[in-house]
Amino acid sequence: MLKQRVVTALVLVVIFLGALFGLSPYGFALFAGGAILLAFREWANLSALGRLPSFVYLLVAAGAITGMFQYLGLASLSVQLELLKPLLLAACLWWAIALLLVQGYPSSAILWGSWAVRLVMGAFVLLPPWLALAWLVTLEGGRWLVIVVILAVACADIGAYFCGRAFGRRKLAPEVSPGKTLEGFVGGILAVMLVISVVIALSPSQRHVWLEWAIVMFFTVLAAALGDLLESMIKRHRGVKDSGTILPGHGGLLDRLDSLCAALPVFSLLYLLLIHSQP
């Protein structure tokens, strides 16, 4: 099983990096859109789709992606920031609501327990990360910003794992994910803060915005943990361990993207507000 997980992870890394650095921003947006549609398919299964055929849900999702692509000017790589900001802000507000749902589980299931509501939730979970990716790669150095988010999420996971094993006592969300502890969560945040401090110290051009980067990464890590917990809540309610079987040894694509689904839009909004506008 471990060998299978490692091989799958390596293949995913090669495919992703090849698309990120080998494709044009337009091509990468299409690549990311395809991945998101696969995630929508898994979300439909997690939602215990009712009488609505899954292909209809996917068509609506594809239409939403195409609409945002044209509406924001992504096709011409001239993104209208005054249109982008409200969409990213709406995504962040959704994750604030999601926090309340996770904290209130299982009682909160009365609000989102129906398949129709969960389908709508899927749009708020999966469309914003695609939007964030499609915008970031249009920026100068934007591909590296995508790597920064991914590495931050990975670093938080590693820090949480080791701190949780060493010091974990208090459960973070016992009804949703009994294995996660508050100590591990704090350890993950501290690990990311340490790494970003070292990176900024080695980057003279970014030292004047150290505080801004710290704020961005702090809330990005918080969002990543929430994304993971939200998917765990949906899976627990559905009574399944994984979101799918498309990735041998890992489960479904959503199982690998859950943290990034929340981290990417939060990072993008804060980066846009705090750092992108800096001289």
C-alpha positions as CSV (number, residue, x, y, z in Angstrom):
1,M,0.0,0.0,0.0
2,L,2.8,2.4,0.9
3,K,4.6,1.8,-2.4
4,Q,1.4,2.3,-4.3
5,R,0.8,5.6,-2.5
6,V,4.3,6.8,-3.3
7,V,4.1,5.9,-6.9
8,T,0.7,7.6,-7.3
9,A,2.0,10.7,-5.6
10,L,5.0,10.9,-7.8
11,V,2.9,10.5,-10.9
12,L,0.6,13.2,-9.7
13,V,3.5,15.6,-9.0
14,V,5.0,15.0,-12.5
15,I,1.7,15.6,-14.2
16,F,0.8,18.7,-12.2
17,L,4.3,20.3,-12.6
18,G,4.3,19.5,-16.3
19,A,1.0,21.2,-16.7
20,L,1.8,24.1,-14.4
21,F,5.1,25.0,-16.1
22,G,4.6,23.5,-19.5
23,L,1.3,24.9,-20.5
24,S,0.2,28.4,-21.2
25,P,-2.0,30.1,-18.6
26,Y,-4.9,29.4,-20.9
27,G,-3.9,25.7,-21.2
28,F,-3.4,25.4,-17.5
29,A,-6.8,26.8,-16.8
30,L,-8.3,24.2,-19.0
31,F,-6.2,21.5,-17.3
32,A,-7.3,22.7,-13.9
33,G,-10.9,22.9,-15.1
34,G,-10.8,19.2,-16.1
35,A,-9.5,18.2,-12.7
36,I,-12.2,20.2,-11.0
37,L,-14.9,18.5,-13.1
38,L,-13.5,15.1,-11.9
39,A,-13.8,16.5,-8.4
40,F,-17.4,17.6,-9.1
41,R,-18.2,14.0,-10.1
42,E,-16.9,12.7,-6.8
43,W,-18.8,15.4,-5.0
44,A,-22.0,14.3,-6.7
45,N,-21.4,10.8,-5.4
46,L,-20.7,12.1,-1.9
47,S,-24.0,14.1,-2.1
48,A,-25.9,10.9,-2.8
49,L,-27.3,12.5,-5.9
50,G,-31.1,12.2,-6.1
51,R,-33.1,12.1,-9.3
52,L,-30.8,14.6,-11.1
53,P,-28.4,12.7,-13.5
54,S,-24.8,13.3,-12.6
55,F,-24.0,14.4,-16.2
56,V,-26.4,17.3,-15.7
57,Y,-24.5,18.4,-12.6
58,L,-21.2,18.2,-14.5
59,L,-22.7,20.2,-17.4
60,V,-23.8,23.0,-15.0
61,A,-20.4,23.0,-13.4
62,A,-18.6,23.2,-16.8
63,G,-21.0,26.0,-17.8
64,A,-20.1,27.9,-14.6
65,I,-16.3,27.5,-15.3
66,T,-16.8,28.7,-18.9
67,G,-18.9,31.6,-17.7
68,M,-16.3,32.8,-15.2
69,F,-13.5,32.3,-17.7
70,Q,-15.2,34.7,-20.1
71,Y,-16.7,37.1,-17.5
72,L,-13.3,37.8,-15.8
73,G,-11.3,38.1,-19.0
74,L,-9.2,35.1,-18.3
75,A,-9.2,34.1,-21.9
76,S,-7.4,37.3,-22.8
77,L,-5.2,37.1,-19.7
78,S,-6.5,40.6,-18.8
79,V,-8.3,39.8,-15.5
80,Q,-10.7,42.4,-14.3
81,L,-9.7,42.7,-10.6
82,E,-12.9,44.6,-9.7
83,L,-14.9,41.5,-10.8
84,L,-12.5,39.0,-9.3
85,K,-12.4,40.5,-5.7
86,P,-16.1,40.0,-5.0
87,L,-16.0,36.4,-6.2
88,L,-13.0,35.6,-4.0
89,L,-14.6,37.4,-1.1
90,A,-17.8,35.4,-1.5
91,A,-15.7,32.2,-1.4
92,C,-14.0,33.2,1.8
93,L,-17.4,34.1,3.4
94,W,-18.6,30.6,2.4
95,W,-15.7,29.1,4.3
96,A,-16.6,31.2,7.3
97,I,-20.1,29.6,7.1
98,A,-18.5,26.2,6.6
99,L,-16.6,26.6,9.9
100,L,-19.9,27.0,11.7
101,L,-21.2,23.8,10.0
102,V,-18.2,21.8,11.0
103,Q,-18.3,23.1,14.6
104,G,-22.0,22.2,14.8
105,Y,-21.8,18.7,13.4
106,P,-23.8,16.5,13.6
107,S,-26.6,18.9,14.5
108,S,-25.7,21.1,11.6
109,A,-26.6,18.3,9.2
110,I,-30.2,19.4,9.4
111,L,-29.2,22.4,7.3
112,W,-27.2,20.6,4.6
113,G,-28.3,17.0,4.9
114,S,-30.3,16.9,1.7
115,W,-28.6,16.0,-1.6
116,A,-29.8,19.2,-3.3
117,V,-28.2,21.4,-0.6
118,R,-24.9,19.4,-0.8
119,L,-24.8,19.9,-4.6
120,V,-25.0,23.6,-4.1
121,M,-22.3,23.4,-1.5
122,G,-20.1,21.7,-4.1
123,A,-20.2,24.8,-6.3
124,F,-18.9,26.9,-3.3
125,V,-16.2,24.3,-2.5
126,L,-14.9,23.6,-6.1
127,L,-15.4,26.6,-8.3
128,P,-13.3,29.1,-6.2
129,P,-10.1,27.1,-6.2
130,W,-10.3,26.8,-10.0
131,L,-10.8,30.5,-10.2
132,A,-7.8,31.2,-7.9
133,L,-5.5,28.9,-10.0
134,A,-6.7,30.4,-13.3
135,W,-5.9,33.9,-12.0
136,L,-2.6,33.2,-10.2
137,V,-1.0,31.7,-13.3
138,T,-1.7,34.9,-15.2
139,L,0.6,36.8,-12.8
140,E,4.3,37.3,-13.2
141,G,5.8,34.6,-11.1
142,G,2.2,33.3,-10.5
143,R,3.2,29.7,-11.1
144,W,5.5,29.9,-8.1
145,L,2.7,31.3,-6.0
146,V,0.8,28.2,-6.7
147,I,3.7,26.1,-5.5
148,V,3.9,28.3,-2.4
149,V,0.3,27.5,-1.5
150,I,0.8,23.8,-2.1
151,L,4.0,23.7,-0.1
152,A,2.4,25.6,2.7
153,V,-0.5,23.1,2.9
154,A,2.0,20.2,2.8
155,C,4.2,21.8,5.5
156,A,1.2,22.3,7.7
157,D,0.2,18.7,7.3
158,I,3.7,17.5,8.2
159,G,3.9,19.8,11.2
160,A,0.5,18.8,12.4
161,Y,1.3,15.1,12.0
162,F,4.5,15.2,14.1
163,C,3.2,17.6,16.7
164,G,0.0,15.7,17.0
165,R,1.8,12.4,17.6
166,A,4.2,14.0,20.1
167,F,1.9,16.3,22.0
168,G,-1.6,15.7,20.8
169,R,-4.2,15.5,23.7
170,R,-7.2,17.6,22.9
171,K,-9.3,16.7,19.9
172,L,-9.8,19.4,17.3
173,A,-13.1,18.2,15.9
174,P,-13.9,14.8,17.5
175,E,-17.3,14.4,15.7
176,V,-15.8,15.1,12.3
177,S,-12.2,13.8,12.4
178,P,-11.2,12.1,15.7
179,G,-7.6,11.8,14.7
180,K,-6.9,15.5,14.5
181,T,-5.7,17.3,17.6
182,L,-5.5,21.0,18.6
183,E,-1.8,20.6,19.4
184,G,-1.2,19.2,15.9
185,F,-3.1,22.0,14.4
186,V,-1.0,24.6,16.2
187,G,2.1,22.7,15.3
188,G,1.2,22.9,11.6
189,I,0.7,26.7,11.8
190,L,4.0,27.2,13.6
191,A,5.8,25.1,11.0
192,V,4.5,27.2,8.2
193,M,5.3,30.4,10.0
194,L,8.8,29.2,10.6
195,V,9.3,28.3,6.9
196,I,7.8,31.5,5.5
197,S,10.0,33.5,7.9
198,V,13.1,31.8,6.6
199,V,12.0,32.2,3.0
200,I,11.3,35.9,3.4
201,A,14.7,36.4,5.2
202,L,16.3,34.9,2.1
203,S,14.3,37.1,-0.3
204,P,15.4,40.7,0.0
205,S,12.6,41.9,-2.4
206,Q,10.0,40.6,0.0
207,R,11.3,41.6,3.4
208,H,9.3,44.9,3.4
209,V,6.1,42.8,3.3
210,W,7.0,40.2,5.8
211,L,4.1,40.9,8.0
212,E,1.7,40.8,5.1
213,W,3.1,37.4,4.0
214,A,2.7,36.1,7.6
215,I,-1.0,37.2,7.7
216,V,-1.6,35.6,4.3
217,M,0.0,32.3,5.2
218,F,-1.6,32.2,8.7
219,F,-5.1,32.4,7.2
220,T,-4.2,30.1,4.3
221,V,-3.2,27.4,6.8
222,L,-6.4,27.9,8.8
223,A,-8.5,27.6,5.6
224,A,-6.6,24.4,4.6
225,A,-7.5,22.7,7.9
226,L,-11.1,23.7,7.4
227,G,-11.2,22.3,3.9
228,D,-10.0,19.0,5.1
229,L,-12.5,19.0,8.0
230,L,-15.4,19.9,5.7
231,E,-14.8,17.0,3.4
232,S,-14.3,14.7,6.4
233,M,-17.7,15.8,7.6
234,I,-19.4,15.1,4.3
235,K,-17.8,11.7,4.1
236,R,-18.7,10.8,7.7
237,H,-22.3,11.8,7.0
238,R,-22.3,9.7,3.8
239,G,-20.7,6.8,5.6
240,V,-17.7,6.4,3.3
241,K,-13.9,6.5,3.8
242,D,-12.8,8.0,0.5
243,S,-14.4,10.3,-2.0
244,G,-13.5,7.9,-4.8
245,T,-11.1,5.4,-6.2
246,I,-9.4,7.2,-9.1
247,L,-6.1,7.5,-7.3
248,P,-4.6,4.1,-6.2
249,G,-3.6,4.2,-2.6
250,H,-5.0,7.6,-2.1
251,G,-8.7,7.3,-2.8
252,G,-10.4,10.0,-4.7
253,L,-9.2,13.3,-6.2
254,L,-11.2,15.2,-3.6
255,D,-9.2,13.4,-0.9
256,R,-6.1,15.2,-2.2
257,L,-7.7,18.5,-3.0
258,D,-9.8,19.1,0.0
259,S,-7.3,21.4,1.8
260,L,-6.4,23.3,-1.3
261,C,-10.1,23.9,-2.1
262,A,-10.2,26.3,0.8
263,A,-6.6,27.4,0.9
264,L,-6.4,28.7,-2.7
265,P,-9.2,31.2,-2.7
266,V,-8.2,32.5,0.8
267,F,-4.6,32.9,-0.3
268,S,-5.6,34.6,-3.5
269,L,-7.8,37.1,-1.9
270,L,-5.4,38.1,0.8
271,Y,-2.5,38.1,-1.6
272,L,-4.5,40.4,-3.9
273,L,-5.4,42.8,-1.1
274,L,-2.2,42.8,0.9
275,I,0.8,42.0,-1.4
276,H,-0.2,42.3,-5.1
277,S,-1.0,46.0,-4.7
278,Q,2.4,46.7,-3.0
279,P,4.9,48.7,-5.1
